[in-house]
């Protein structure tokens, strides 16, 4: 005798809403097909027949309200799970016999995935199915960076460190969430601030560190996004903010020029950074500082995770503090690529190096010191008259306002002969 059980309405809505939103997103993106795994028999507690009914009825309902829908819908069934396959086949037969079956709903298809290893046991399809994470990126180096991070996270089961200066922006809500993560995943979390750097150390106590790492990283991403949106609001420009990163042709004159500048490195890609809002603010700052000299061409090295944020909101102190901040807590630049590599030696463990070439308004400058958080006063008796920047010798310049620098190119490279 078949087992029966009641499914709460709100639980049924969870699965139906999930399917509907996926279909809506797929339609908005203009894709020609979408695949759904036959989920819901675990935590949600559905039977095979109920899963088939909810998922397929939701698709039919969506098709009724989308007259021009042209999309193949696939249902993915685990190998050997004949009961689920039968449930979906029976539901399809009942739909085809129904008067309400929409003509625009051309076909359903079922895909049985073949095993990815030689050790597949069809007697226990769920246990033998291989778990995996699929990563999709726009370029190879981003994929390699992501794979490296995931591998580090997955293999370091006892301890993990997250270095991200936006942790300085954590408020009470984020700190409370860290305590919740500690309890939920059985880990010990310690926030640290040292020498201009911020981060989080996680250690296993009794649980699993990996989901805790993912949750803390997600918090950092959200804080970064909130920061970026606030910066965009503070720009107060009449025109909408738009930015782009355009790869240069390897045969172009600008690309060949970068090859000479980065002669000790192997260039992977050069991108032209364009942001009309940042350019407007740079020009305004130039007028405000009454700078008559040509802006200096300078370089900054930054972590991969901040490249897009920099293109969006410009230079920020949080992005790339050097290993030693001898000239104060500002935004550092070097006049040469080699000096930039030395100044940001704390990033030496990264596979790729990300250099930004920028024009910088140094204006009136003086020697810096570690205690500075704003430029020092010009000794003219006016406490509101400050230097525009500070220096640490001929190669290092520090500004304290990000709009004094305009990013122009992002150069992604490695040391020569390091790529596989």
C-alpha positions as CSV (number, residue, x, y, z in Angstrom):
1,X,0.0,0.0,0.0
2,X,1.4,3.4,-1.0
3,X,2.3,5.8,1.8
4,X,0.5,9.1,1.9
5,X,1.1,12.3,3.8
6,X,-0.2,15.9,3.8
7,X,2.0,18.6,2.4
8,X,1.6,22.1,4.0
9,X,0.4,24.7,1.5
10,X,3.3,27.0,2.2
11,X,5.8,24.3,1.5
12,X,4.2,23.5,-1.8
13,X,4.4,27.2,-2.6
14,X,8.1,27.2,-2.0
15,X,8.8,24.7,-4.8
16,X,6.2,26.2,-7.1
17,X,7.6,29.7,-6.6
18,X,11.1,28.5,-7.2
19,X,10.2,26.9,-10.6
20,X,8.1,30.0,-11.6
21,X,10.9,32.4,-10.8
22,X,13.5,30.4,-12.7
23,X,11.2,30.3,-15.8
24,X,10.6,34.0,-15.5
25,X,14.3,34.7,-15.3
26,X,15.0,32.4,-18.2
27,X,12.4,34.1,-20.3
28,X,13.8,37.6,-19.5
29,X,17.3,36.4,-20.5
30,X,15.9,35.1,-23.8
31,X,17.3,31.6,-23.3
32,X,16.0,28.7,-25.4
33,X,16.0,26.0,-22.8
34,X,16.1,25.4,-19.0
35,X,16.8,22.3,-16.9
36,X,15.4,21.5,-13.5
37,X,16.6,18.8,-11.1
38,X,13.7,16.8,-9.7
39,X,14.1,18.2,-6.2
40,X,11.8,18.3,-3.2
41,X,11.7,14.8,-1.9
42,X,14.3,15.5,0.8
43,X,13.9,18.5,3.2
44,X,10.6,19.6,1.7
45,X,9.2,16.1,2.2
46,X,7.3,15.6,-1.1
47,X,6.7,12.2,-2.7
48,X,7.9,11.6,-6.3
49,X,4.4,12.0,-7.6
50,X,3.9,15.4,-5.8
51,X,7.2,16.7,-7.1
52,X,6.3,15.9,-10.7
53,X,2.8,17.4,-10.2
54,X,4.0,20.7,-8.7
55,X,6.9,21.2,-11.1
56,X,5.0,20.4,-14.2
57,X,1.8,22.1,-13.3
58,X,3.7,25.3,-12.5
59,X,5.4,25.1,-15.9
60,X,2.1,24.7,-17.6
61,X,0.6,27.6,-15.7
62,X,3.5,29.8,-16.7
63,X,3.1,28.8,-20.3
64,X,-0.6,29.7,-20.2
65,X,0.4,33.3,-19.2
66,X,3.2,33.5,-21.8
67,X,1.7,33.1,-25.2
68,X,5.0,33.7,-27.0
69,X,7.0,31.3,-24.8
70,X,9.5,29.3,-26.9
71,X,11.5,27.3,-24.5
72,X,12.5,23.7,-24.0
73,X,12.1,22.6,-20.4
74,X,14.2,19.6,-19.2
75,X,13.8,17.6,-16.0
76,X,17.0,16.0,-14.8
77,X,16.5,12.6,-13.1
78,X,19.2,10.8,-11.2
79,X,20.5,7.6,-12.9
80,X,18.6,4.6,-11.8
81,X,15.8,6.5,-10.1
82,X,13.1,4.8,-12.0
83,X,10.3,5.8,-9.6
84,X,10.9,9.5,-10.2
85,X,11.2,9.0,-13.9
86,X,7.9,7.1,-13.9
87,X,6.2,9.8,-11.9
88,X,7.2,12.5,-14.4
89,X,6.3,10.3,-17.4
90,X,2.8,9.7,-15.9
91,X,2.3,13.4,-15.2
92,X,3.3,14.2,-18.8
93,X,0.8,11.7,-20.1
94,X,-2.0,13.2,-18.0
95,X,-1.1,16.7,-19.2
96,X,-1.1,15.7,-22.9
97,X,-4.6,14.3,-22.4
98,X,-5.9,17.5,-20.7
99,X,-7.8,20.2,-22.6
100,X,-5.8,22.8,-20.7
101,X,-2.5,21.7,-22.2
102,X,-1.1,24.8,-23.9
103,X,-0.2,24.6,-27.6
104,X,2.9,26.8,-26.9
105,X,4.2,24.1,-24.6
106,X,5.7,22.0,-27.3
107,X,7.6,19.3,-25.5
108,X,9.1,18.0,-22.3
109,X,12.3,16.0,-22.2
110,X,13.9,13.9,-19.5
111,X,17.6,13.6,-19.2
112,X,19.3,10.8,-17.3
113,X,22.9,11.8,-16.4
114,X,25.5,9.2,-16.9
115,X,27.9,8.6,-14.1
116,X,31.1,10.8,-14.0
117,X,33.2,8.0,-12.5
118,X,33.8,4.3,-12.9
119,X,32.5,3.7,-9.4
120,X,28.8,4.5,-10.0
121,X,26.4,2.2,-8.1
122,X,22.9,2.4,-9.6
123,X,21.5,0.7,-6.5
124,X,22.0,3.9,-4.5
125,X,21.7,6.7,-7.0
126,X,21.6,9.6,-4.5
127,X,24.7,8.5,-2.6
128,X,26.7,7.7,-5.7
129,X,25.9,11.0,-7.5
130,X,29.0,13.2,-7.6
131,X,28.6,16.7,-6.0
132,X,30.3,19.5,-7.9
133,X,30.5,23.3,-8.2
134,X,30.3,24.8,-11.6
135,X,32.1,28.1,-12.1
136,X,31.6,30.4,-15.1
137,X,33.7,33.5,-15.7
138,X,34.5,35.9,-18.5
139,X,38.2,35.1,-18.7
140,X,40.6,32.4,-17.8
141,X,42.6,34.1,-15.0
142,X,39.3,34.9,-13.1
143,X,38.5,31.2,-13.3
144,X,41.9,30.2,-12.1
145,X,41.7,32.7,-9.2
146,X,38.3,31.3,-8.2
147,X,39.4,27.7,-8.5
148,X,42.4,28.4,-6.3
149,X,40.3,30.1,-3.7
150,X,37.8,27.2,-3.6
151,X,40.5,24.6,-3.4
152,X,42.1,26.5,-0.5
153,X,38.8,26.8,1.3
154,X,37.8,23.1,0.7
155,X,41.2,21.7,1.8
156,X,41.8,23.9,4.9
157,X,39.2,22.1,7.1
158,X,40.6,23.3,10.4
159,X,41.5,26.9,9.9
160,X,41.0,29.7,7.4
161,X,41.9,33.4,7.2
162,X,39.9,36.0,5.2
163,X,41.8,39.2,4.4
164,X,39.4,42.0,3.5
165,X,39.7,45.6,4.6
166,X,36.0,46.1,4.3
167,X,35.6,44.2,7.6
168,X,36.4,47.6,9.0
169,X,32.9,48.6,7.9
170,X,31.2,45.9,9.8
171,X,28.6,47.3,12.2
172,X,26.7,45.8,15.1
173,X,24.5,43.8,12.8
174,X,27.4,42.1,11.1
175,X,29.2,41.4,14.4
176,X,26.0,39.8,15.7
177,X,25.9,37.7,12.6
178,X,29.5,36.5,13.2
179,X,28.4,35.3,16.6
180,X,25.5,33.4,15.0
181,X,27.8,31.8,12.5
182,X,30.1,30.7,15.3
183,X,27.3,28.9,17.1
184,X,25.6,27.5,13.9
185,X,28.8,25.9,12.5
186,X,30.8,25.2,15.6
187,X,33.7,27.5,14.8
188,X,35.7,30.2,16.6
189,X,35.9,33.5,14.8
190,X,38.4,36.3,15.6
191,X,38.4,39.7,13.8
192,X,41.7,41.4,13.6
193,X,43.0,44.9,12.6
194,X,46.7,45.2,12.2
195,X,49.1,47.6,10.3
196,X,46.2,48.9,8.2
197,X,44.9,45.4,7.4
198,X,41.6,43.8,8.5
199,X,40.5,40.3,8.4
200,X,38.8,37.3,10.1
201,X,40.4,34.1,11.4
202,X,38.2,31.0,11.6
203,X,39.1,27.9,13.6
204,X,37.2,24.7,13.9
205,X,35.8,23.9,17.4
206,X,33.3,21.1,16.8
207,X,31.8,21.7,13.3
208,X,32.6,22.4,9.7
209,X,34.5,25.5,8.8
210,X,33.6,25.6,5.1
211,X,30.0,26.8,5.3
212,X,31.2,29.4,7.9
213,X,33.8,30.7,5.5
214,X,31.2,31.0,2.7
215,X,28.8,32.9,4.9
216,X,31.5,35.4,6.1
217,X,32.7,35.9,2.5
218,X,29.1,36.6,1.6
219,X,28.9,39.2,4.3
220,X,32.0,40.9,3.0
221,X,30.6,41.0,-0.5
222,X,27.4,42.6,0.8
223,X,29.3,45.2,2.8
224,X,31.4,46.0,-0.3
225,X,28.2,46.4,-2.4
226,X,26.6,48.7,0.2
227,X,29.8,50.8,0.3
228,X,29.9,51.1,-3.5
229,X,26.2,52.2,-3.6
230,X,26.9,54.8,-0.9
231,X,29.9,56.1,-2.9
232,X,27.8,56.4,-6.0
233,X,25.2,58.4,-4.1
234,X,27.9,60.7,-2.7
235,X,29.1,61.4,-6.2
236,X,26.0,63.5,-6.7
237,X,26.4,63.8,-10.5
238,X,23.6,64.6,-12.8
239,X,24.5,61.9,-15.3
240,X,24.0,58.2,-14.5
241,X,27.1,56.3,-13.4
242,X,28.4,53.9,-16.0
243,X,31.7,52.1,-16.3
244,X,33.3,49.6,-18.6
245,X,36.4,47.4,-18.8
246,X,37.4,46.9,-22.5
247,X,40.2,44.4,-23.4
248,X,42.8,45.9,-25.8
249,X,43.8,44.2,-29.0
250,X,47.3,42.7,-28.6
251,X,48.3,44.3,-31.8
252,X,47.3,47.8,-30.8
253,X,49.9,50.6,-30.2
254,X,48.8,51.0,-26.6
255,X,49.2,47.3,-25.9
256,X,52.7,47.3,-27.3
257,X,53.5,50.3,-25.2
258,X,52.4,48.4,-22.1
259,X,54.6,45.5,-23.1
260,X,57.6,47.8,-22.9
261,X,56.5,49.3,-19.6
262,X,56.0,45.8,-18.1
263,X,59.1,44.3,-19.8
264,X,59.9,42.1,-16.7
265,X,56.4,40.5,-16.7
266,X,54.3,38.4,-18.9
267,X,51.1,40.3,-19.8
268,X,47.9,38.3,-19.8
269,X,45.5,41.0,-20.7
270,X,45.3,44.8,-20.8
271,X,41.9,46.5,-20.2
272,X,40.9,50.1,-20.8
273,X,38.9,51.4,-17.8
274,X,36.2,53.9,-18.7
275,X,34.0,55.8,-16.2
276,X,32.7,59.2,-17.2
277,X,31.6,60.0,-13.7
278,X,35.0,59.4,-12.2
279,X,36.5,61.6,-15.0
280,X,34.1,64.4,-14.2
281,X,35.1,64.2,-10.5
282,X,38.8,64.1,-11.4
283,X,38.5,67.2,-13.6
284,X,36.6,69.0,-10.8
285,X,39.3,68.1,-8.3
286,X,42.0,69.4,-10.6
287,X,40.2,72.8,-10.8
288,X,39.7,72.8,-7.0
289,X,43.4,72.1,-6.3
290,X,44.4,74.6,-9.0
291,X,46.9,72.2,-10.3
292,X,48.8,73.6,-13.3
293,X,51.3,70.8,-13.8
294,X,50.5,67.7,-15.8
295,X,49.1,64.8,-13.6
296,X,51.7,62.1,-12.9
297,X,51.4,58.7,-14.5
298,X,51.6,56.2,-11.6
299,X,50.8,52.6,-10.7
300,X,49.0,50.7,-7.9
301,X,48.8,47.0,-7.4
302,X,45.6,45.6,-5.9
303,X,43.9,42.3,-5.1
304,X,41.8,40.7,-7.8
305,X,38.6,41.0,-5.8
306,X,38.7,44.8,-6.0
307,X,39.3,45.3,-9.7
308,X,35.6,45.8,-10.6
309,X,34.9,48.0,-7.6
310,X,37.8,50.2,-8.5
311,X,36.4,50.6,-12.0
312,X,33.1,51.5,-10.5
313,X,33.9,53.9,-7.7
314,X,37.5,54.8,-8.1
315,X,40.5,54.5,-5.7
316,X,39.7,53.8,-2.1
317,X,42.0,53.3,1.0
318,X,40.4,49.9,1.6
319,X,41.5,48.4,-1.7
320,X,45.2,48.3,-1.5
321,X,47.1,49.5,1.6
322,X,50.7,48.5,1.2
323,X,52.5,46.2,3.5
324,X,54.1,49.1,5.3
325,X,52.3,52.5,5.5
326,X,55.2,54.7,6.3
327,X,53.6,57.8,4.8
328,X,50.2,57.6,6.5
329,X,46.8,56.0,6.0
330,X,46.2,57.2,2.5
331,X,46.0,55.8,-1.1
332,X,49.5,54.8,-2.3
333,X,51.0,55.0,-5.8
334,X,54.4,54.2,-7.3
335,X,56.0,55.9,-10.2
336,X,57.3,52.6,-11.6
337,X,56.0,49.1,-12.0
338,X,58.9,47.5,-10.2
339,X,58.5,49.8,-7.2
340,X,54.8,49.0,-7.1
341,X,55.6,45.3,-7.0
342,X,58.0,45.9,-4.0
343,X,55.6,48.2,-2.2
344,X,52.7,45.7,-2.4
345,X,54.9,42.7,-1.5
346,X,52.1,41.4,0.8
347,X,50.3,40.2,-2.4
348,X,53.2,38.0,-3.5
349,X,51.1,34.8,-2.9
350,X,48.7,35.6,-5.7
351,X,49.0,33.8,-9.0
352,X,48.3,36.9,-11.1
353,X,49.3,40.5,-10.5
354,X,46.8,43.3,-11.1
355,X,48.3,46.7,-11.7
356,X,46.3,49.8,-12.3
357,X,47.8,52.6,-14.4
358,X,46.4,56.0,-13.3
359,X,46.9,59.7,-13.7
360,X,47.4,61.3,-10.2
361,X,47.1,64.9,-9.0
362,X,49.9,65.2,-6.5
363,X,49.8,69.0,-6.4
364,X,51.7,70.6,-3.4
365,X,53.5,67.8,-1.7
366,X,55.6,67.2,1.4
367,X,57.2,64.2,3.2
368,X,54.7,61.9,4.8
369,X,54.7,60.1,8.2
370,X,52.9,57.0,9.6
371,X,50.6,59.0,11.9
372,X,48.8,60.9,9.0
373,X,45.2,60.3,8.2
374,X,44.9,63.6,6.2
375,X,47.6,65.7,4.5
376,X,49.6,67.9,7.0
377,X,49.1,71.6,7.2
378,X,51.1,74.0,5.1
379,X,53.0,76.2,7.5
380,X,51.2,79.4,6.6
381,X,49.1,79.9,9.7
382,X,46.0,78.6,8.1
383,X,44.7,75.3,9.6
384,X,42.5,74.7,6.6
385,X,45.4,75.0,4.2
386,X,46.7,71.5,3.6
387,X,49.1,69.9,1.3
388,X,47.6,67.9,-1.6
389,X,49.7,64.8,-1.1
390,X,52.8,63.4,0.7
391,X,55.8,61.5,-0.6
392,X,58.1,58.7,0.5
393,X,61.0,59.5,-1.7
394,X,60.9,59.9,-5.5
395,X,59.0,56.7,-6.2
396,X,56.1,56.8,-3.7
397,X,53.2,59.3,-3.5
398,X,50.2,59.2,-1.2
399,X,46.9,61.0,-1.7
400,X,44.0,61.2,0.8
401,X,41.2,61.7,-1.6
402,X,40.4,59.1,-4.2
403,X,39.2,61.6,-6.8
404,X,42.7,62.9,-7.1
405,X,43.5,59.8,-9.2
406,X,41.8,58.5,-12.4
407,X,42.3,54.8,-13.3
408,X,42.9,54.4,-17.0
409,X,44.3,50.9,-17.6
410,X,44.2,47.5,-15.8
411,X,47.2,45.3,-16.6
412,X,46.9,41.7,-15.6
413,X,50.2,39.8,-15.7
414,X,52.5,37.2,-14.1
415,X,56.2,36.9,-13.7
416,X,57.7,35.5,-16.9
417,X,57.5,31.8,-17.4
418,X,55.1,31.2,-14.5
419,X,52.0,30.3,-16.5
420,X,51.3,26.6,-17.2
